[in-house]
Amino acid sequence: MTQCPYGCPRIHIKILKKFLHFAETEVRALASLYSGVGRNVDALILYFGEDPARCPFEQVMSTLLNFVRMFNQAHEKNCKQLELEKKKEGEGITK
């Protein structure tokens, strides 16, 4: 087996070159996805009426989580209220 100037077998160099080619492609794809996520986060920040330059990602996620929690709580409350009203209507009809 022939050696490269740094003492590693040429087969290792060949394998590393293949890996680097694959890894570079994956890194480019990941960078593109990350960029898209950044744009979506900025759009979400604007939707909530904030400035993307002053609002970090963590704050956006916290705001979104609080919004979803409050929405779900309101939805559950509305469903219970609707069931209660239907139940009262049903009792009113049978009396």
Distance bins in CASP14 RR format, pairs under 12 A and 6 or more apart:
PFRMAT RR
TARGET T0000
AUTHOR 0000-0000-0000
RMODE 2
METHOD distances of the structure
MODEL  1
1 7 0 0 0 0 0 1 0 0 0 0 0
1 8 0 0 0 0 0 1 0 0 0 0 0
1 9 1 0 1 0 0 0 0 0 0 0 0
1 10 1 0 0 1 0 0 0 0 0 0 0
1 11 1 0 0 1 0 0 0 0 0 0 0
1 12 0 0 0 0 1 0 0 0 0 0 0
1 13 0 0 0 0 0 1 0 0 0 0 0
1 14 0 0 0 0 0 1 0 0 0 0 0
2 8 0 0 0 0 0 1 0 0 0 0 0
2 9 1 0 0 1 0 0 0 0 0 0 0
2 10 1 0 1 0 0 0 0 0 0 0 0
2 11 0 0 0 0 1 0 0 0 0 0 0
2 12 0 0 0 0 0 1 0 0 0 0 0
2 13 0 0 0 0 0 1 0 0 0 0 0
2 14 0 0 0 0 0 1 0 0 0 0 0
3 9 1 0 0 1 0 0 0 0 0 0 0
3 10 1 0 0 1 0 0 0 0 0 0 0
3 11 0 0 0 0 0 1 0 0 0 0 0
3 12 0 0 0 0 1 0 0 0 0 0 0
3 13 0 0 0 0 0 1 0 0 0 0 0
4 10 1 0 1 0 0 0 0 0 0 0 0
4 11 0 0 0 0 0 1 0 0 0 0 0
4 12 1 0 0 1 0 0 0 0 0 0 0
4 13 1 0 1 0 0 0 0 0 0 0 0
4 14 0 0 0 0 0 1 0 0 0 0 0
4 16 0 0 0 0 0 1 0 0 0 0 0
4 17 0 0 0 0 0 1 0 0 0 0 0
5 13 0 0 0 0 0 1 0 0 0 0 0
6 12 0 0 0 0 1 0 0 0 0 0 0
6 13 0 0 0 0 1 0 0 0 0 0 0
6 16 0 0 0 0 0 1 0 0 0 0 0
7 13 0 0 0 0 0 1 0 0 0 0 0
8 14 0 0 0 0 0 1 0 0 0 0 0
8 15 0 0 0 0 0 1 0 0 0 0 0
8 16 0 0 0 0 1 0 0 0 0 0 0
9 15 0 0 0 0 1 0 0 0 0 0 0
9 16 0 0 0 0 0 1 0 0 0 0 0
10 16 0 0 0 0 0 1 0 0 0 0 0
10 17 0 0 0 0 0 1 0 0 0 0 0
11 17 0 0 0 0 0 1 0 0 0 0 0
11 18 0 0 0 0 0 1 0 0 0 0 0
12 18 0 0 0 0 0 1 0 0 0 0 0
12 19 0 0 0 0 0 1 0 0 0 0 0
13 19 0 0 0 0 0 1 0 0 0 0 0
13 20 0 0 0 0 0 1 0 0 0 0 0
14 20 0 0 0 0 0 1 0 0 0 0 0
14 21 0 0 0 0 0 1 0 0 0 0 0
15 21 0 0 0 0 0 1 0 0 0 0 0
15 22 0 0 0 0 0 1 0 0 0 0 0
16 22 0 0 0 0 0 1 0 0 0 0 0
16 23 0 0 0 0 1 0 0 0 0 0 0
17 23 0 0 0 0 0 1 0 0 0 0 0
17 24 0 0 0 0 0 1 0 0 0 0 0
18 24 0 0 0 0 0 1 0 0 0 0 0
18 25 0 0 0 0 0 1 0 0 0 0 0
19 25 0 0 0 0 0 1 0 0 0 0 0
19 26 0 0 0 0 0 1 0 0 0 0 0
19 27 0 0 0 0 0 1 0 0 0 0 0
20 26 0 0 0 0 0 1 0 0 0 0 0
20 27 0 0 0 0 0 1 0 0 0 0 0
21 27 0 0 0 0 0 1 0 0 0 0 0
21 28 0 0 0 0 0 1 0 0 0 0 0
22 28 0 0 0 0 0 1 0 0 0 0 0
22 29 0 0 0 0 0 1 0 0 0 0 0
23 29 0 0 0 0 0 1 0 0 0 0 0
23 30 0 0 0 0 0 1 0 0 0 0 0
24 30 0 0 0 0 0 1 0 0 0 0 0
24 31 0 0 0 0 0 1 0 0 0 0 0
25 31 0 0 0 0 0 1 0 0 0 0 0
25 32 0 0 0 0 0 1 0 0 0 0 0
26 32 0 0 0 0 0 1 0 0 0 0 0
26 33 0 0 0 0 0 1 0 0 0 0 0
27 33 0 0 0 0 0 1 0 0 0 0 0
27 34 0 0 0 0 0 1 0 0 0 0 0
28 34 0 0 0 0 0 1 0 0 0 0 0
28 35 0 0 0 0 0 1 0 0 0 0 0
29 35 0 0 0 0 0 1 0 0 0 0 0
29 36 0 0 0 0 0 1 0 0 0 0 0
30 36 0 0 0 0 0 1 0 0 0 0 0
30 37 0 0 0 0 0 1 0 0 0 0 0
31 37 0 0 0 0 0 1 0 0 0 0 0
31 38 0 0 0 0 0 1 0 0 0 0 0
32 38 0 0 0 0 0 1 0 0 0 0 0
32 39 0 0 0 0 0 1 0 0 0 0 0
33 39 0 0 0 0 0 1 0 0 0 0 0
33 40 0 0 0 0 0 1 0 0 0 0 0
34 40 0 0 0 0 0 1 0 0 0 0 0
34 41 0 0 0 0 0 1 0 0 0 0 0
34 57 0 0 0 0 0 1 0 0 0 0 0
35 41 0 0 0 0 0 1 0 0 0 0 0
35 42 0 0 0 0 0 1 0 0 0 0 0
36 42 0 0 0 0 1 0 0 0 0 0 0
36 43 0 0 0 0 1 0 0 0 0 0 0
36 44 0 0 0 0 0 1 0 0 0 0 0
37 43 0 0 0 0 0 1 0 0 0 0 0
37 44 0 0 0 0 0 1 0 0 0 0 0
37 57 0 0 0 0 1 0 0 0 0 0 0
37 60 0 0 0 0 0 1 0 0 0 0 0
37 61 0 0 0 0 0 1 0 0 0 0 0
38 44 0 0 0 0 1 0 0 0 0 0 0
38 45 0 0 0 0 1 0 0 0 0 0 0
38 52 0 0 0 0 1 0 0 0 0 0 0
38 56 0 0 0 0 0 1 0 0 0 0 0
38 57 1 0 0 1 0 0 0 0 0 0 0
38 60 0 0 0 0 0 1 0 0 0 0 0
39 45 0 0 0 0 0 1 0 0 0 0 0
39 46 0 0 0 0 0 1 0 0 0 0 0
39 52 0 0 0 0 1 0 0 0 0 0 0
40 46 0 0 0 0 0 1 0 0 0 0 0
40 47 0 0 0 0 0 1 0 0 0 0 0
40 52 0 0 0 0 0 1 0 0 0 0 0
40 57 0 0 0 0 0 1 0 0 0 0 0
40 60 0 0 0 0 0 1 0 0 0 0 0
40 64 0 0 0 0 0 1 0 0 0 0 0
41 47 0 0 0 0 0 1 0 0 0 0 0
41 48 0 0 0 0 0 1 0 0 0 0 0
41 50 0 0 0 0 0 1 0 0 0 0 0
41 52 1 0 0 1 0 0 0 0 0 0 0
41 55 0 0 0 0 1 0 0 0 0 0 0
41 56 0 0 0 0 1 0 0 0 0 0 0
41 57 1 0 1 0 0 0 0 0 0 0 0
41 58 0 0 0 0 0 1 0 0 0 0 0
41 59 0 0 0 0 0 1 0 0 0 0 0
41 60 1 0 1 0 0 0 0 0 0 0 0
41 61 0 0 0 0 1 0 0 0 0 0 0
41 63 0 0 0 0 0 1 0 0 0 0 0
41 64 0 0 0 0 1 0 0 0 0 0 0
42 48 0 0 0 0 0 1 0 0 0 0 0
42 49 0 0 0 0 0 1 0 0 0 0 0
42 50 0 0 0 0 1 0 0 0 0 0 0
42 51 0 0 0 0 1 0 0 0 0 0 0
42 52 1 0 1 0 0 0 0 0 0 0 0
42 53 0 0 0 0 1 0 0 0 0 0 0
42 54 0 0 0 0 0 1 0 0 0 0 0
42 55 0 0 0 0 1 0 0 0 0 0 0
42 56 0 0 0 0 0 1 0 0 0 0 0
42 57 0 0 0 0 1 0 0 0 0 0 0
42 60 0 0 0 0 1 0 0 0 0 0 0
43 49 0 0 0 0 0 1 0 0 0 0 0
43 50 0 0 0 0 0 1 0 0 0 0 0
43 52 0 0 0 0 1 0 0 0 0 0 0
43 60 0 0 0 0 0 1 0 0 0 0 0
44 50 0 0 0 0 1 0 0 0 0 0 0
44 52 0 0 0 0 1 0 0 0 0 0 0
44 55 0 0 0 0 1 0 0 0 0 0 0
44 57 0 0 0 0 1 0 0 0 0 0 0
44 59 0 0 0 0 0 1 0 0 0 0 0
44 60 1 0 1 0 0 0 0 0 0 0 0
44 61 0 0 0 0 1 0 0 0 0 0 0
44 63 0 0 0 0 1 0 0 0 0 0 0
44 64 1 0 0 1 0 0 0 0 0 0 0
44 67 0 0 0 0 0 1 0 0 0 0 0
45 51 1 0 0 1 0 0 0 0 0 0 0
45 52 1 0 1 0 0 0 0 0 0 0 0
45 53 0 0 0 0 1 0 0 0 0 0 0
45 54 0 0 0 0 1 0 0 0 0 0 0
45 55 1 0 1 0 0 0 0 0 0 0 0
45 56 0 0 0 0 1 0 0 0 0 0 0
45 57 0 0 0 0 1 0 0 0 0 0 0
45 58 0 0 0 0 0 1 0 0 0 0 0
45 59 0 0 0 0 1 0 0 0 0 0 0
45 60 1 0 1 0 0 0 0 0 0 0 0
45 61 0 0 0 0 0 1 0 0 0 0 0
45 63 0 0 0 0 1 0 0 0 0 0 0
45 64 0 0 0 0 0 1 0 0 0 0 0
46 52 1 0 0 1 0 0 0 0 0 0 0
46 53 0 0 0 0 0 1 0 0 0 0 0
46 54 0 0 0 0 0 1 0 0 0 0 0
46 55 0 0 0 0 1 0 0 0 0 0 0
46 60 0 0 0 0 0 1 0 0 0 0 0
47 55 0 0 0 0 0 1 0 0 0 0 0
47 60 0 0 0 0 1 0 0 0 0 0 0
47 63 0 0 0 0 0 1 0 0 0 0 0
47 64 0 0 0 0 1 0 0 0 0 0 0
47 67 0 0 0 0 0 1 0 0 0 0 0
48 55 0 0 0 0 1 0 0 0 0 0 0
48 59 0 0 0 0 1 0 0 0 0 0 0
48 60 1 0 0 1 0 0 0 0 0 0 0
48 61 0 0 0 0 0 1 0 0 0 0 0
48 62 0 0 0 0 0 1 0 0 0 0 0
48 63 1 0 1 0 0 0 0 0 0 0 0
48 64 1 0 0 1 0 0 0 0 0 0 0
48 66 0 0 0 0 0 1 0 0 0 0 0
48 67 0 0 0 0 1 0 0 0 0 0 0
49 55 0 0 0 0 1 0 0 0 0 0 0
49 60 0 0 0 0 0 1 0 0 0 0 0
49 63 0 0 0 0 1 0 0 0 0 0 0
50 56 0 0 0 0 0 1 0 0 0 0 0
50 57 0 0 0 0 0 1 0 0 0 0 0
50 59 1 0 0 1 0 0 0 0 0 0 0
50 60 1 0 0 1 0 0 0 0 0 0 0
50 62 0 0 0 0 0 1 0 0 0 0 0
50 63 1 0 0 1 0 0 0 0 0 0 0
50 64 0 0 0 0 0 1 0 0 0 0 0
51 59 0 0 0 0 0 1 0 0 0 0 0
51 60 0 0 0 0 0 1 0 0 0 0 0
52 59 0 0 0 0 0 1 0 0 0 0 0
52 60 0 0 0 0 1 0 0 0 0 0 0
54 60 0 0 0 0 0 1 0 0 0 0 0
55 61 0 0 0 0 0 1 0 0 0 0 0
55 62 0 0 0 0 0 1 0 0 0 0 0
55 63 0 0 0 0 1 0 0 0 0 0 0
55 64 0 0 0 0 0 1 0 0 0 0 0
56 62 0 0 0 0 1 0 0 0 0 0 0
56 63 0 0 0 0 0 1 0 0 0 0 0
57 63 0 0 0 0 0 1 0 0 0 0 0
57 64 0 0 0 0 0 1 0 0 0 0 0
58 64 0 0 0 0 0 1 0 0 0 0 0
58 65 0 0 0 0 0 1 0 0 0 0 0
59 65 0 0 0 0 0 1 0 0 0 0 0
59 66 0 0 0 0 0 1 0 0 0 0 0
60 66 0 0 0 0 0 1 0 0 0 0 0
60 67 0 0 0 0 0 1 0 0 0 0 0
61 67 0 0 0 0 0 1 0 0 0 0 0
61 68 0 0 0 0 0 1 0 0 0 0 0
62 68 0 0 0 0 0 1 0 0 0 0 0
62 69 0 0 0 0 0 1 0 0 0 0 0
63 69 0 0 0 0 0 1 0 0 0 0 0
63 70 0 0 0 0 0 1 0 0 0 0 0
64 70 0 0 0 0 0 1 0 0 0 0 0
64 71 0 0 0 0 0 1 0 0 0 0 0
65 71 0 0 0 0 0 1 0 0 0 0 0
65 72 0 0 0 0 0 1 0 0 0 0 0
66 72 0 0 0 0 0 1 0 0 0 0 0
66 73 0 0 0 0 0 1 0 0 0 0 0
67 73 0 0 0 0 0 1 0 0 0 0 0
67 74 0 0 0 0 0 1 0 0 0 0 0
68 74 0 0 0 0 0 1 0 0 0 0 0
68 75 0 0 0 0 0 1 0 0 0 0 0
69 75 0 0 0 0 0 1 0 0 0 0 0
69 76 0 0 0 0 0 1 0 0 0 0 0
70 76 0 0 0 0 0 1 0 0 0 0 0
70 77 0 0 0 0 0 1 0 0 0 0 0
71 77 0 0 0 0 0 1 0 0 0 0 0
71 78 0 0 0 0 0 1 0 0 0 0 0
72 78 0 0 0 0 0 1 0 0 0 0 0
72 79 0 0 0 0 0 1 0 0 0 0 0
73 79 0 0 0 0 0 1 0 0 0 0 0
73 80 0 0 0 0 0 1 0 0 0 0 0
74 80 0 0 0 0 0 1 0 0 0 0 0
74 81 0 0 0 0 0 1 0 0 0 0 0
75 81 0 0 0 0 0 1 0 0 0 0 0
75 82 0 0 0 0 0 1 0 0 0 0 0
76 82 0 0 0 0 0 1 0 0 0 0 0
76 83 0 0 0 0 0 1 0 0 0 0 0
77 83 0 0 0 0 0 1 0 0 0 0 0
77 84 0 0 0 0 0 1 0 0 0 0 0
78 84 0 0 0 0 0 1 0 0 0 0 0
78 85 0 0 0 0 0 1 0 0 0 0 0
79 85 0 0 0 0 0 1 0 0 0 0 0
79 86 0 0 0 0 0 1 0 0 0 0 0
80 86 0 0 0 0 0 1 0 0 0 0 0
80 87 0 0 0 0 0 1 0 0 0 0 0
81 87 0 0 0 0 0 1 0 0 0 0 0
81 88 0 0 0 0 0 1 0 0 0 0 0
82 88 0 0 0 0 0 1 0 0 0 0 0
82 89 0 0 0 0 0 1 0 0 0 0 0
83 89 0 0 0 0 0 1 0 0 0 0 0
83 90 0 0 0 0 0 1 0 0 0 0 0
84 90 0 0 0 0 0 1 0 0 0 0 0
84 91 0 0 0 0 0 1 0 0 0 0 0
85 91 0 0 0 0 0 1 0 0 0 0 0
85 92 0 0 0 0 0 1 0 0 0 0 0
86 92 0 0 0 0 0 1 0 0 0 0 0
86 93 0 0 0 0 0 1 0 0 0 0 0
87 93 0 0 0 0 0 1 0 0 0 0 0
87 94 0 0 0 0 0 1 0 0 0 0 0
88 94 0 0 0 0 0 1 0 0 0 0 0
88 95 0 0 0 0 0 1 0 0 0 0 0
89 95 0 0 0 0 0 1 0 0 0 0 0
END
